[in-house]
Amino acid sequence: MRWPSPITNVDDTNGTWQYSTNSGSSWNAIPTVSDSSALYLTNSSNNLIRFVPSGLFYSNGASIPDPTITVRAADRSQPTYVNGALINAFSSSPSDTTADSGPDGENLNSFSDDAYSVSIRVRQLNSVVYVNPPGRETRRAKSYRQ
């Protein structure tokens, strides 16, 4: 992503969503997030997001759903938010002082009212199967692709 975005939801059912603020030198799991506790990432080119599937998980978009992440758009008018911090990206309570809410609970802060979900297709890998051809020892096993 190349825009400031609070991440408000991740689907960790079949893997882990991770983020980096240092161009991928190190990665952190995206914590449990919500509208009131969203992970804020600035528009820095150092920020990256990835999905690490569990085991041999893959998706096809139909019977096996693609992993999704949900974000809100930001207008860059909140320069005080720290990159990688948990923030309140929406408030439905006018008494909440951490976000600018209108009298009817509308979102008057710098984040969009609508949330946008983005998915990623996880491709199935060809797995390597090791077999022992008849009459050969284990240490001489050959590799065949399925």
C-alpha positions as CSV (number, residue, x, y, z in Angstrom):
1,M,0.0,0.0,0.0
2,R,1.2,3.5,-0.8
3,W,-1.3,5.5,1.1
4,P,-1.9,6.0,4.9
5,S,-4.4,3.2,5.9
6,P,-5.7,1.9,9.1
7,I,-6.2,-1.8,8.9
8,T,-9.5,-2.7,10.7
9,N,-9.9,-6.4,10.0
10,V,-7.9,-9.4,8.9
11,D,-8.9,-13.0,8.1
12,D,-6.3,-15.1,9.9
13,T,-8.3,-18.4,9.4
14,N,-5.7,-20.1,7.2
15,G,-2.6,-18.1,7.9
16,T,-1.2,-14.9,9.3
17,W,-1.2,-11.4,7.9
18,Q,2.1,-9.6,8.6
19,Y,3.4,-6.1,8.2
20,S,6.9,-4.6,7.9
21,T,7.8,-0.9,8.5
22,N,11.4,-1.5,7.3
23,S,11.2,-2.8,3.7
24,G,10.8,-6.4,4.8
25,S,13.9,-6.6,7.0
26,S,11.6,-7.8,9.8
27,W,8.0,-8.8,10.0
28,N,5.3,-8.5,12.7
29,A,2.0,-10.3,12.8
30,I,-0.9,-7.9,12.5
31,P,-2.5,-7.9,15.9
32,T,-6.3,-8.3,16.6
33,V,-7.7,-5.1,15.0
34,S,-11.1,-3.4,14.8
35,D,-12.4,0.1,13.9
36,S,-11.6,1.3,17.4
37,S,-8.2,-0.4,17.4
38,A,-6.8,-0.3,13.9
39,L,-3.2,-0.7,12.8
40,Y,-2.1,2.5,11.2
41,L,0.5,2.4,8.4
42,T,1.7,5.6,6.7
43,N,2.3,5.9,3.0
44,S,6.0,5.2,3.4
45,S,7.6,3.0,0.7
46,N,9.2,1.0,3.6
47,N,5.7,-0.3,4.7
48,L,4.8,-3.8,3.3
49,I,2.0,-6.3,4.0
50,R,2.0,-10.0,3.3
51,F,0.0,-13.1,3.9
52,V,1.8,-16.2,5.2
53,P,-0.4,-19.3,4.6
54,S,-0.6,-22.1,7.2
55,G,0.8,-25.4,6.0
56,L,-0.3,-26.3,2.5
57,F,-3.3,-23.9,2.4
58,Y,-4.3,-22.5,-0.9
59,S,-7.4,-20.6,-2.0
60,N,-9.5,-20.7,-5.2
61,G,-12.0,-17.9,-4.5
62,A,-15.0,-20.2,-4.5
63,S,-15.1,-23.2,-2.2
64,I,-11.9,-22.2,-0.5
65,P,-12.2,-18.4,0.1
66,D,-9.3,-16.0,-0.5
67,P,-7.8,-14.4,2.7
68,T,-9.0,-10.8,3.1
69,I,-7.8,-7.7,4.8
70,T,-10.0,-4.6,5.5
71,V,-8.8,-1.0,5.5
72,R,-10.2,2.5,5.6
73,A,-8.9,5.3,3.4
74,A,-7.1,8.2,5.1
75,D,-6.7,11.7,3.9
76,R,-3.3,12.5,5.5
77,S,-4.7,15.2,7.7
78,Q,-3.7,13.3,10.8
79,P,0.1,13.6,10.8
80,T,0.4,12.9,14.5
81,Y,-0.4,9.1,14.1
82,V,2.6,7.0,14.6
83,N,3.5,4.4,11.8
84,G,2.6,0.9,13.2
85,A,0.5,2.2,16.0
86,L,-3.0,1.1,17.0
87,I,-5.5,4.0,16.6
88,N,-9.2,4.6,16.6
89,A,-10.2,4.8,12.9
90,F,-13.9,5.3,13.5
91,S,-16.0,6.3,16.4
92,S,-19.8,6.0,16.8
93,S,-19.8,7.8,20.1
94,P,-19.8,11.6,20.2
95,S,-18.2,11.5,23.6
96,D,-15.1,9.7,22.3
97,T,-12.2,12.1,22.4
98,T,-9.8,10.0,20.3
99,A,-11.8,10.5,17.1
100,D,-13.8,13.4,15.8
101,S,-17.4,12.2,15.8
102,G,-20.5,14.2,14.7
103,P,-23.6,14.6,16.8
104,D,-25.3,11.6,15.1
105,G,-22.2,9.4,15.4
106,E,-21.0,10.0,11.9
107,N,-17.3,9.7,11.2
108,L,-15.9,13.3,11.0
109,N,-12.2,12.3,11.4
110,S,-9.7,11.8,8.5
111,F,-10.8,8.3,7.7
112,S,-13.4,7.1,5.3
113,D,-16.9,6.0,6.5
114,D,-16.7,3.0,4.2
115,A,-14.3,0.1,4.8
116,Y,-12.7,-1.7,1.8
117,S,-11.8,-5.3,1.8
118,V,-9.0,-6.6,-0.3
119,S,-8.3,-10.3,-0.9
120,I,-5.3,-12.3,-2.1
121,R,-5.3,-15.5,-4.1
122,V,-3.0,-18.1,-2.5
123,R,-1.8,-20.5,-5.3
124,Q,-1.3,-24.2,-4.7
125,L,2.3,-25.2,-4.9
126,N,3.5,-28.3,-6.7
127,S,4.7,-30.5,-3.9
128,V,7.8,-32.7,-4.1
129,V,7.1,-36.4,-3.3
130,Y,10.0,-38.6,-2.2
131,V,9.7,-42.3,-3.1
132,N,12.0,-45.2,-3.0
133,P,12.1,-47.0,-6.3
134,P,12.1,-50.8,-5.9
135,G,15.5,-52.3,-4.9
136,R,17.0,-48.9,-3.9
137,E,18.0,-47.8,-0.4
138,T,16.3,-44.8,1.3
139,R,19.4,-42.7,1.0
140,R,19.2,-43.0,-2.8
141,A,15.6,-41.9,-3.0
142,K,14.7,-39.9,-6.1
143,S,12.4,-36.9,-6.3
144,Y,9.4,-36.9,-8.6
145,R,6.9,-34.1,-9.1
146,Q,3.2,-34.8,-8.9
